[in-house]
């Protein structure tokens, strides 16, 4: 299965701008399916971005975050070619991780 | 404001002149049984002239972006969105689905000429065999039926992904929906035009054109209305509000909910007729599907 994570990290002027898209249903636990049954809550709880052993961004998410969440941030001190590892875990214990290179 | 009213008057006058035009123009003049005369080519020219007068800086391609075309702030939003398009996953799945092989060895490319490249600009079209408007989703399901596959729900995710991929394969092709010389086709077109332009709908009591022709652009409630010209060229579109892909028909139904239109028999047929009318008057606007909408 293809990774659930899409990411683009671009270095410019000593900053690295990161954009990511994570494929996840982010069910809030309040929605019903077409049979009227509650769809159980299923959402990402933590997302981390790590480069060269250092965490540069952490997000604690809850059921209010949209489906297939998009995230954009930038950090200082990165350079082209640095590895960047993105990982998420959700409330059902599922997780995914992806390592990319800063372009 | 005065300029806007004047422009609206120009459009009204040109539409009147269309209605009064002698029989025998493009789609064939007076229909048997005394139906209204329709001239889609003249309607399309009038629509394009109206918007060109109001928004001279916009190119035809800009209109496919809907509301994003009419407001500098929204245009910036769209540029940011498209750096990392929310349609990414729909297109990935759509490409996979489009390449699928049916049980009898056929693929979607078997049904659609040119391996499905450049077909979206011809839809929705009038299908004489069906006796009504055929959307791309219906054509996809016909293809599945011909190869013994179960139909997909028309407003489901799988269908939206497929339509996104087919739209992508038609990227940049000018919309080319025409109204054939057929009394039924002309009647559907005339119905779509009448509902869109004239009918005051729902408890809100506004017509489609009140927002999407005269009211196109930023409105008093700070929402921006898409211009009618080219409004379907970016569909199916990922709705950031709905969090999923919407077809043009589903989006039109959303407008009716906003106007608090009580459901009535033939409502779905009216939505199809509106989609058909909008596609026919948007001829020449390049397809830019899958698009993004607020």
Boltz contact constraints between the chains, C-beta under 6 A:
constraints:
  - contact:
      token1: [A, 19]
      token2: [B, 84]
      max_distance: 6.0
  - contact:
      token1: [A, 21]
      token2: [B, 84]
      max_distance: 6.0
  - contact:
      token1: [A, 23]
      token2: [B, 89]
      max_distance: 6.0
  - contact:
      token1: [A, 66]
      token2: [B, 243]
      max_distance: 6.0
  - contact:
      token1: [A, 67]
      token2: [B, 243]
      max_distance: 6.0
